[in-house]
Amino acid sequence: MTNKVKIGFDLDGVLIPDHSIVPNINEEEFFNLTLYEKPLFNPVGAFDIVTARVEAIRPVTEKWLSQLTTKPENVFMRADKSTETPAEFKYRICKQQGYLVYVESDLQICKDMLQLTTKSGFNLKIIHYATWVENSFTHGFDDIDDWK
């Protein structure tokens, strides 16, 4: 008998291209652009989305997610007036859901989550998406080389 392992994925920059690097774009334009983007990849198996997007834009987010071949089991989004940082929110959800692996696009969020993981002793492997797809685990993540 095998145990089902669920992975948590960031959304922007992992499953969908990240438009936050486009200069002079406001939030509404950002989310309108994302509706026309094709997925960078379609995950297989059990997975959840854990995004720092706020609940107010859930309809746009779910509309985009509807094009995935395999749908996420859950989509976790921050409360509209959350005081948590994106890293704190994502870490809290990962811990509550018991993920073994979380894939994140923002290197600083990866580092912040790694600090939270180290402090609590929760065994969560945090993978930086850009270095993962380049098949290189650098940037201080030597302890996760076994996830290549």
Secondary structure, 3 states (H helix, E strand, C coil): CCCCCCEEECCECCCECCHHHCCCCCHHHHHHHHCCCCCCCCCCCCEEEEEEEEHHHHHHHHHHHCCCCCCCCCEEEECCCCCCCHHHHHHHHHHHHCCCEEEECCHHHHHHHHHHHHHHCCCCEEEEHHHHHCCCCCCCCHHHHHHC
